[in-house]
């Protein structure tokens, strides 16, 4: 491909240029003279004083404190100095004003009006020394806060521990404390000499600093579509997985928790499904280093360690993640130390986990009736001789013995989490250490999850130009334990036998029915399921200064080591008469190196920053598995595989012993230019180039992903100054391309797999064709246009953002089904186009903000419209794959059920149907029900999703209610189908069935065997009261008595109530029928109520 | 520190950072496949040997398929020999007795089609590699050995396709890229390909005593000359060339390699039984175990002692056996063949009309009709279970014992571990009889039939009694539950007439059977996916 080749050469040339330039700069400055940090170089023409001070603040560590009123607005200054000390520069700047200045501490410049000698002299009279402490709202000490006596230039800054000492004129003085990012506060001494001042954070969204790809930015300077997860969702919620905390809280992000199994994760879809076969989950980055594709799982992140979560959605924001950006990016930042004395914090909760919604099976009486009804429907000519089909059932029926199987397999779930962290630091070294233990005892017997994790984040300023740091984390996930089978419990006859005569679980409760085992047998099995994640990320940052000031080089090096270990043993008591063991383990090694070069410079009103990246990543995976059968007894479990008679034995349910290895590599380069004019106009241009090993061998494996974005802070325009009700108004627009490589490793390679076959009793190795490769496979590309507006109006009472986007994905990495005449079922191919269009709205309102009572509301809404634009270029649908042009990717294509055949109806349209069978619509009108009568019934993805959070504060009480909604989706309902097993299993009471007496028109007769494989598509829309948290924050006075830094107590409930028409355990959850899928995922939604405390020691 | 030092550090750092990628050339992104073979590494002797083993593995998946448990019933129920007890149906077999439901999305048709073309593709790869003139590490004979085994199995798959679907697309070369413009080749060209492959195979395959040896002795399950000849005989019969078919049968019979089992042998020889029943005990079925009648036995082993011993969970025992343990006082045991669930039941024609009383194949060792309470301690222990009412439909249904199998460690027995006798000399005589009958050589046909009947102590047939129906009856008597009954009736065009005449069950009766069912529907998904050409559907589907 000549075009790609050309761009490759271009890129390499650019890389070379950059390196040359760096070297050039370096040589130049080496030749020159050393510059000290406190020297100022300025060349300004006709600037206001205020602006000038701001520029100095940006260049140096000096901070200015002044009262706006005293600066002469009209006066412009011009200055041209080279490496002058501040003293001289200030004198020059202020020479034609009536202002004086004073350098307080190391870097605070206080500017005051020169009130003549009297004022200066008065300094000598400052006899009263006031001491105190500056604290943030969370009682953390704040360092570097300026404290000035009002109306004077007399001031100081707070020390590391927040303390300060200032000599003031008298005990009526007023102190003004100010700090960037906090509201300025005035405190009258009123005779006190020891005061504690609490600063409130200034929560203007536009000023909030958020993390973006390879850096951070003030929200007002962001050009792309970046959503932040509200911080309130990161504490005080009983979540074990970070994704559970995000669910429903951010527009455009659809998180589905398909199971409540302790330790289960969730699936994420950002702005709809772009791709068909390729992975559609977002890319996760933790502390700037890739987390996805390292072998890590989201359970490895301790939610307590998270400081913030940002979600990048449009191409401009994600394009710098190139290959990984197409499905959105989640940036997670963990907590780090701040300057100040150590803060010791404990966060913990403990509570209960119970089934949220019981889908009751038929009662014993109804079960007997169901069997009679079933018998009559299946054998209309025969008479029922037994009350129930199986001997054990009949015996229990005669003895009047019933078992509540759901009660037997469930228990009181308990969850708890304990987290202790220490953070603090000096100017040179900052640290954050955290240890966590979380344990969840599932509501179904045998299920549990516990996690122990450690984190150590360290930042050290080695010299004024070199800083280094590490982020180390370790997590141990433990999902051990033999598990009860919830599916079987729901299906078991109430007249089944729970225990045998020696008090053990009866193996076949419905003997001689051998299809249904005792659902509790799993508790007699040994099972170990663990994973360890050790991640070490280190960085080194160099800021050379001098003429290279603004230049920063950062080297990130990350290593992730993930191991998993699984072992299971099923012995005699669990219905395996010879004993079967299997053990498996895996190891993933991943390294990533990133070179990031940034350069930042102001030229008057122009601000420019440049970012360059050169990175590489490689992941190696190796796994082994062992199976063995035939143990003398059950004593050794899976701990001695050499005690197995046959090693490598396989059953049809498990694979052979074996090993597997693969490798994945990624090389990337990225460049980004940010330009800002006067903070009003912002431009971002990026280009990323990625090469991935998974692409076809015939391609150069590289893809180039450019993007650009424009934003305009309209509220900063002069003409907007008079519009008082608008505080912030920003328009954003972006367009760009991102890629998707998410196909399996070796997906492009033709391979042959190994099989075994016995000859004369000897196991022999064979090979069979397994994958038809496609060496031409290249990138899937997504082009996204995004337009958005961010606003804050009515004195910041209402703020929010609205985004519209349109993503067109082309050259989809499609696993396309082939006619099997080819010998293969499918092949990966670049085919087709999809489109996702949508709108996202986020609205935050301060409804009431009284002194004692405040009420805030946050609403998010998003709607995504997904459609297939093209498949094979011939405008034809792909019926075989269920892909229809103009329709969404995930659809349900099935017969349309219009009722149940009733006695006396003309069934000639479906001659095989019996009374009580499902009646389907004759869609094509050919007077016969054929496969051609299947039609698109609806889409699997929701038409819209939303979240509503109401937060109420009354004095120290806070109440947070979060409601989540998911609307307009269809899902096949497994609960409604039981085909030919209806005669021997229990069914939910709620579903019901047709009988000659009760002529249901929605549910078929029990004899219905569903030979057409109808899926029972049902609307799975729901609205859920997801979280309610009531917390109490202790006041300063109470804390003083308790000698604590801070204390919050809370009670939190999750999944409290769900509004839905869905019949089943839960509309969000996926269930499997016996023999299909993974029954261990059949686990009801749980409702958790926990009580927790967040404590900070003094 | 001086500025110079700072800049040097910066420079070194960047260089070091970039240095890490000095290896970051194109090779950094190369994909190395560690755990699967690349096809090009399999073109030598050992690679071809493993590829052929792969074919046998794939072959077995046709018989061990168990996703839909009713799979074996597809080929027997709804024909003249069996019906499906209403409560025991599974699903996949339903359209094969309620023929109204046999539509183009049919699961069994789709599986058969897919299985055959996967076999054909794997065979094509071997044939291409073995025929490659650049392959010099093998002798011509060595090459032909691999090629002929692959051609035999390719022909086996095409014969199933031609029998079940008629005209089908013909592919004889492996594909390197997707193809979606297949058309159905004429039946003649499909048949010619099969004949060509089998002729080559018959000429180049070893006879059964000269098959390769593995680590535990001769691999009798590998392809031999007689297998190719017997398949060729069947193909010629289907093609209407009975003279050629007879010739192939004669070659097998006259080779002297095989002989009918006429005396007791093997692991049950000292227990009550007869020579016919001896052939069907696991442990007796193979040539190496004394079964000299066997031409082709596909072997399975218990996977708990031989890794890879079965390829799936064969359902034959469960389909053919009776669910006797559902009678109070009956317990699952080995002599009753383990746990059956009677997904099909023999038609009354088979149970009451097919056999003479003295026919060995009708002995209670081969066709169980009586049951005795066997639960120790039961009051009626040892007494006969009364034979009446609904229980005879599947609980104490008369059934063939050919698929009996019991593993005390797996009483539930989802899988059956047993060999499959795919070809034996008994059938060779029946194929010859059919070929002779078609040529009008009625005396010869009667003589061929009588070889088989004599072994079974059945009354000899006279030449005037020989009709196609008689031969098909004899096949049912001899090959019940062994041959693929549906394919035999489709091959001979007798599915509709024989089924309607002999399967007159009133419980779950055969419905909607008509002439179109002599062919199965071409899978709709194949028609849909073959988007660049029309893959024509069989008539009336």
Interface residues (C-beta under 8 A of the other chain):
Chain A: X19 X22 X23 X26 X27 X29 X30 X32 X33 X34 X35 X378 X379 X381 X382 X390 X391 X463 X465 X466 X512 X514 X540 X542 X544 X545 X546 X548 X553 X555 X577 X578 X580 X593 X595 X597 X614 X616 X618 X629 X630 X645 X646 X647 X648 X649 X650 X651 X652 X656 X657 X659 X660 X661 X662 X663 X665 X666 X667 X691 X692 X693 X694 X695 X697 X700 X701 X745 X746 X748 X749 X750 X751 X752 X753 X754 X755 X756 X757 X758 X759 X760 X761 X762 X763 X764 X765 X766 X767 X768 X769 X770 X771 X772 X774 X816 X817 X818 X819 X820 X821 X822 X823 X824 X825 X827 X829 X872 X874 X876 X878 X879 X880 X881 X911 X912 X930 X931 X979 X980 X983 X1009 X1011
Chain B: X1 X2 X3 X4 X6 X7 X8 X9 X10 X11 X13 X14 X16 X17 X18 X20 X21 X24 X26 X28 X29 X30 X31 X32 X33 X34 X35 X36 X37 X38 X39 X42 X47 X50 X51 X52 X53 X54 X55 X56 X57 X58 X60 X66 X86 X87 X89 X90 X91 X94 X95 X98 X100 X101 X103 X104 X105 X113 X114 X117 X118 X120 X121 X122 X124 X125 X169 X171 X174 X175 X177 X178 X179 X180 X182 X214 X215 X216 X217 X218 X219 X220 X221 X222 X286 X288 X299 X300 X301 X303 X304 X305 X306 X307 X308 X309 X310 X311 X312 X313 X325 X326 X328 X332 X339 X390 X408 X409 X410 X411 X412 X414 X415 X507 X511 X524 X525 X526 X528 X529 X530 X531 X535
